[in-house]
Amino acid sequence: MSKHHGKEGTITDIPQDTLGDETGRELYSYSYRIETEDEEIDVWFRHRDFVPVSQ
């Protein structure tokens, strides 16, 4: 389990790339930079990191 699991934060940046074209899942094109109350998390998250693959 990630050390970030369960933390709440705010999305500070949403860059887009071509991964959605490659996978056929449009939402996979977006990455998210998250900032918590204490820090900006030095990890880029994808949509699939937040929801089950079936969604």
Phi and psi in radians as a Rosetta constraint file:
Dihedral C 1 N 2 CA 2 C 2 CIRCULARHARMONIC -1.201 0.35
Dihedral N 2 CA 2 C 2 N 3 CIRCULARHARMONIC 2.565 0.35
Dihedral C 2 N 3 CA 3 C 3 CIRCULARHARMONIC -1.178 0.35
Dihedral N 3 CA 3 C 3 N 4 CIRCULARHARMONIC -0.210 0.35
Dihedral C 3 N 4 CA 4 C 4 CIRCULARHARMONIC -1.633 0.35
Dihedral N 4 CA 4 C 4 N 5 CIRCULARHARMONIC -0.115 0.35
Dihedral C 4 N 5 CA 5 C 5 CIRCULARHARMONIC -1.021 0.35
Dihedral N 5 CA 5 C 5 N 6 CIRCULARHARMONIC 2.276 0.35
Dihedral C 5 N 6 CA 6 C 6 CIRCULARHARMONIC 1.555 0.35
Dihedral N 6 CA 6 C 6 N 7 CIRCULARHARMONIC -0.171 0.35
Dihedral C 6 N 7 CA 7 C 7 CIRCULARHARMONIC -1.335 0.35
Dihedral N 7 CA 7 C 7 N 8 CIRCULARHARMONIC 2.604 0.35
Dihedral C 7 N 8 CA 8 C 8 CIRCULARHARMONIC -1.896 0.35
Dihedral N 8 CA 8 C 8 N 9 CIRCULARHARMONIC 2.531 0.35
Dihedral C 8 N 9 CA 9 C 9 CIRCULARHARMONIC -2.801 0.35
Dihedral N 9 CA 9 C 9 N 10 CIRCULARHARMONIC -3.011 0.35
Dihedral C 9 N 10 CA 10 C 10 CIRCULARHARMONIC -2.112 0.35
Dihedral N 10 CA 10 C 10 N 11 CIRCULARHARMONIC 2.414 0.35
Dihedral C 10 N 11 CA 11 C 11 CIRCULARHARMONIC -1.302 0.35
Dihedral N 11 CA 11 C 11 N 12 CIRCULARHARMONIC 2.206 0.35
Dihedral C 11 N 12 CA 12 C 12 CIRCULARHARMONIC -1.904 0.35
Dihedral N 12 CA 12 C 12 N 13 CIRCULARHARMONIC -0.272 0.35
Dihedral C 12 N 13 CA 13 C 13 CIRCULARHARMONIC -2.749 0.35
Dihedral N 13 CA 13 C 13 N 14 CIRCULARHARMONIC 2.471 0.35
Dihedral C 13 N 14 CA 14 C 14 CIRCULARHARMONIC -2.371 0.35
Dihedral N 14 CA 14 C 14 N 15 CIRCULARHARMONIC 1.410 0.35
Dihedral C 14 N 15 CA 15 C 15 CIRCULARHARMONIC -1.311 0.35
Dihedral N 15 CA 15 C 15 N 16 CIRCULARHARMONIC 2.757 0.35
Dihedral C 15 N 16 CA 16 C 16 CIRCULARHARMONIC -2.152 0.35
Dihedral N 16 CA 16 C 16 N 17 CIRCULARHARMONIC 2.510 0.35
Dihedral C 16 N 17 CA 17 C 17 CIRCULARHARMONIC -2.368 0.35
Dihedral N 17 CA 17 C 17 N 18 CIRCULARHARMONIC -2.827 0.35
Dihedral C 17 N 18 CA 18 C 18 CIRCULARHARMONIC -1.780 0.35
Dihedral N 18 CA 18 C 18 N 19 CIRCULARHARMONIC 0.172 0.35
Dihedral C 18 N 19 CA 19 C 19 CIRCULARHARMONIC -1.031 0.35
Dihedral N 19 CA 19 C 19 N 20 CIRCULARHARMONIC -0.598 0.35
Dihedral C 19 N 20 CA 20 C 20 CIRCULARHARMONIC -1.080 0.35
Dihedral N 20 CA 20 C 20 N 21 CIRCULARHARMONIC -0.653 0.35
Dihedral C 20 N 21 CA 21 C 21 CIRCULARHARMONIC -1.134 0.35
Dihedral N 21 CA 21 C 21 N 22 CIRCULARHARMONIC -0.699 0.35
Dihedral C 21 N 22 CA 22 C 22 CIRCULARHARMONIC -1.250 0.35
Dihedral N 22 CA 22 C 22 N 23 CIRCULARHARMONIC -0.602 0.35
Dihedral C 22 N 23 CA 23 C 23 CIRCULARHARMONIC -1.710 0.35
Dihedral N 23 CA 23 C 23 N 24 CIRCULARHARMONIC -0.281 0.35
Dihedral C 23 N 24 CA 24 C 24 CIRCULARHARMONIC 1.403 0.35
Dihedral N 24 CA 24 C 24 N 25 CIRCULARHARMONIC 0.131 0.35
Dihedral C 24 N 25 CA 25 C 25 CIRCULARHARMONIC -2.040 0.35
Dihedral N 25 CA 25 C 25 N 26 CIRCULARHARMONIC 1.818 0.35
Dihedral C 25 N 26 CA 26 C 26 CIRCULARHARMONIC -0.927 0.35
Dihedral N 26 CA 26 C 26 N 27 CIRCULARHARMONIC -0.708 0.35
Dihedral C 26 N 27 CA 27 C 27 CIRCULARHARMONIC -1.158 0.35
Dihedral N 27 CA 27 C 27 N 28 CIRCULARHARMONIC -0.301 0.35
Dihedral C 27 N 28 CA 28 C 28 CIRCULARHARMONIC -1.252 0.35
Dihedral N 28 CA 28 C 28 N 29 CIRCULARHARMONIC -0.178 0.35
Dihedral C 28 N 29 CA 29 C 29 CIRCULARHARMONIC -1.313 0.35
Dihedral N 29 CA 29 C 29 N 30 CIRCULARHARMONIC -0.197 0.35
Dihedral C 29 N 30 CA 30 C 30 CIRCULARHARMONIC -1.884 0.35
Dihedral N 30 CA 30 C 30 N 31 CIRCULARHARMONIC 2.412 0.35
Dihedral C 30 N 31 CA 31 C 31 CIRCULARHARMONIC -1.998 0.35
Dihedral N 31 CA 31 C 31 N 32 CIRCULARHARMONIC 2.748 0.35
Dihedral C 31 N 32 CA 32 C 32 CIRCULARHARMONIC -2.306 0.35
Dihedral N 32 CA 32 C 32 N 33 CIRCULARHARMONIC 2.251 0.35
Dihedral C 32 N 33 CA 33 C 33 CIRCULARHARMONIC -1.698 0.35
Dihedral N 33 CA 33 C 33 N 34 CIRCULARHARMONIC 2.266 0.35
Dihedral C 33 N 34 CA 34 C 34 CIRCULARHARMONIC -1.995 0.35
Dihedral N 34 CA 34 C 34 N 35 CIRCULARHARMONIC 2.397 0.35
Dihedral C 34 N 35 CA 35 C 35 CIRCULARHARMONIC -2.074 0.35
Dihedral N 35 CA 35 C 35 N 36 CIRCULARHARMONIC 2.214 0.35
Dihedral C 35 N 36 CA 36 C 36 CIRCULARHARMONIC -1.662 0.35
Dihedral N 36 CA 36 C 36 N 37 CIRCULARHARMONIC 3.135 0.35
Dihedral C 36 N 37 CA 37 C 37 CIRCULARHARMONIC -1.047 0.35
Dihedral N 37 CA 37 C 37 N 38 CIRCULARHARMONIC -0.550 0.35
Dihedral C 37 N 38 CA 38 C 38 CIRCULARHARMONIC -1.703 0.35
Dihedral N 38 CA 38 C 38 N 39 CIRCULARHARMONIC -0.435 0.35
Dihedral C 38 N 39 CA 39 C 39 CIRCULARHARMONIC -2.837 0.35
Dihedral N 39 CA 39 C 39 N 40 CIRCULARHARMONIC 2.811 0.35
Dihedral C 39 N 40 CA 40 C 40 CIRCULARHARMONIC -1.599 0.35
Dihedral N 40 CA 40 C 40 N 41 CIRCULARHARMONIC 2.123 0.35
Dihedral C 40 N 41 CA 41 C 41 CIRCULARHARMONIC -1.239 0.35
Dihedral N 41 CA 41 C 41 N 42 CIRCULARHARMONIC 2.204 0.35
Dihedral C 41 N 42 CA 42 C 42 CIRCULARHARMONIC -1.469 0.35
Dihedral N 42 CA 42 C 42 N 43 CIRCULARHARMONIC 0.888 0.35
Dihedral C 42 N 43 CA 43 C 43 CIRCULARHARMONIC -2.518 0.35
Dihedral N 43 CA 43 C 43 N 44 CIRCULARHARMONIC 2.429 0.35
Dihedral C 43 N 44 CA 44 C 44 CIRCULARHARMONIC -1.648 0.35
Dihedral N 44 CA 44 C 44 N 45 CIRCULARHARMONIC 2.238 0.35
Dihedral C 44 N 45 CA 45 C 45 CIRCULARHARMONIC -1.794 0.35
Dihedral N 45 CA 45 C 45 N 46 CIRCULARHARMONIC 2.564 0.35
Dihedral C 45 N 46 CA 46 C 46 CIRCULARHARMONIC -1.826 0.35
Dihedral N 46 CA 46 C 46 N 47 CIRCULARHARMONIC 2.845 0.35
Dihedral C 46 N 47 CA 47 C 47 CIRCULARHARMONIC -0.897 0.35
Dihedral N 47 CA 47 C 47 N 48 CIRCULARHARMONIC -0.736 0.35
Dihedral C 47 N 48 CA 48 C 48 CIRCULARHARMONIC -1.134 0.35
Dihedral N 48 CA 48 C 48 N 49 CIRCULARHARMONIC -0.314 0.35
Dihedral C 48 N 49 CA 49 C 49 CIRCULARHARMONIC -1.295 0.35
Dihedral N 49 CA 49 C 49 N 50 CIRCULARHARMONIC -0.329 0.35
Dihedral C 49 N 50 CA 50 C 50 CIRCULARHARMONIC -1.790 0.35
Dihedral N 50 CA 50 C 50 N 51 CIRCULARHARMONIC -0.436 0.35
Dihedral C 50 N 51 CA 51 C 51 CIRCULARHARMONIC -2.340 0.35
Dihedral N 51 CA 51 C 51 N 52 CIRCULARHARMONIC 2.750 0.35
Dihedral C 51 N 52 CA 52 C 52 CIRCULARHARMONIC -1.081 0.35
Dihedral N 52 CA 52 C 52 N 53 CIRCULARHARMONIC 2.655 0.35
Dihedral C 52 N 53 CA 53 C 53 CIRCULARHARMONIC -1.011 0.35
Dihedral N 53 CA 53 C 53 N 54 CIRCULARHARMONIC -0.517 0.35
Dihedral C 53 N 54 CA 54 C 54 CIRCULARHARMONIC -1.177 0.35
Dihedral N 54 CA 54 C 54 N 55 CIRCULARHARMONIC -0.201 0.35
